[in-house]
Amino acid sequence: MTSADRLKGKTVIITGASSGIGRSTAMEFARTSPKDLRLILIARRIDKLNELAVHITKQHGPGVKVLPIQLDSSKPEDVRGFVTSLTQDWQHIDVLVNNAGLAKGIARSPDILEDDIRAMLDTNLTGLINMTQAVLKVFLQRGKSGAGDIVNIGSIAGREPYPGGSVYCASKAAVRSYTDALRKELISTRIRVIEIDPGQVETVEFSTVRFGGDKSKADMVYEGCEPLTPQDIAEVVVFTVNRRENVVVADTLIMPNHQAAATVLHKET
């Protein structure tokens, strides 16, 4: 069975799909299964989602149906009725990719801004849990033992906390704990729970947000090295979902060659 065959007829949700890893993941799913696939693309910026939907349709035609939805996953009241608001032909969800995430600032305690704390915890952790709970109800209703894939995009930061990133690291460590617990809770089902932890990935928009819109500082993060690309992570996401149903790629850490740990990087001078 080919990768396209395993994805045939499936409906995939991707959060944070307006840029970076989420955008590349949407395009990789479409490239892998261009004849019979549904993509639900979620983010706060509907204009970017609409642009991506047009791009995918131009590349792959009517075989890939795309539904852009403006949604803030950190707000439970918005997520709660999300699935039931979909038309029947879009409610048969098979894959959830929890990708939405951000880092805000590099301050250390006690100087971390309250708004930054709230933004990171709400987006990286609360939003992921909100979406999982909403979609998991669909998965559990499928057959005697349920079925579906949950892919959580974590970070090397969730494994190795570092100064100046305490809250971001804590949010990703919490994602890791939640993912592990969820996998154990669902052990009697056919629902696969997958975590993918990227190391350094060149998503300039992510770094620009972290540095408060200062693109020059964001660019400096990648100087003198060759980071991963969003496409690298997207390919791994699709690979994990495309394994035989009994195969769970539960835990994956992906780093560029110049990186050995969260804060151990070699840069050319």
Steps between C-alpha positions, in 0.01 A plus 500: 500500500642841401503817709227646282284189556528527878388864490229448240166642608630636829426832667796675664492796740811716531516782756734793453478437126548861390882484496812302581471131584120501482495645150764256376316209662181588314688509169677171574173320576358635172811396306491150649130437435388734220196303382277454804574707810331759720702762684356714779743785552473693826666823611416849621588664167234405249665697217811281517287184510303612195824565312624152589172341393525668160862388464419136579201498264710644217766235555281194550156578364169373640647180644607692812212684663606780735294662775664806661361585846585800714520370855687579820562157649593651837138602555293201622174667404617525137625140483211339687254524211758483224440141383120520509514825301654312207277357230454123515747430220777676698428348843663164427839611633790252480812699593564791735834682475538728802758738360397847625766645729709804576778640715487852644810678620824381658451659842590320821301492821388726660492716186283282275193694388168362617354534151787293360451230763130480420554496122749212511305282742166569331624429148757227555320297765137601558425528129651159430293340775183678386538372143589149614194472722270621222637267232554202729123467541480432126780242515342312791169461316669314213446126528535291815841634598513839331754610240694809400837673528600781735832663411634751752781729392719544805855633515848409611433777755254268672784256565775747591398828665732796454543851647283764338247243386359374828130545424528381140699196615247434775212513253670249271595274791134502599405400144741209531345386830147541366588300187653215701202484736252513211672212326465289816136602546422386146697175510186288453404689182633518145578869541864584440659779705818640346743771610754666273761723665692727259834650583604820324266572208520812286157649542584870491146598592525294821824671597368841399208456740740391772706816456199731499504562126874569472585310181872582521524317834293215360736464203803486731369176653580316177828670406798270451300177493261297287181442700221261412223625275125477566490252212734267691252481787200475267646191334541332839142586600360338187736203536374423852136516394567281198632200690301177516216536754677290763821707482530796738794736453442620853794731563734672254778757554626669185805726492724650233852365474656797684283447809561247779267639767266794557791734575789310339536636148798550273503815288746586228683829557 
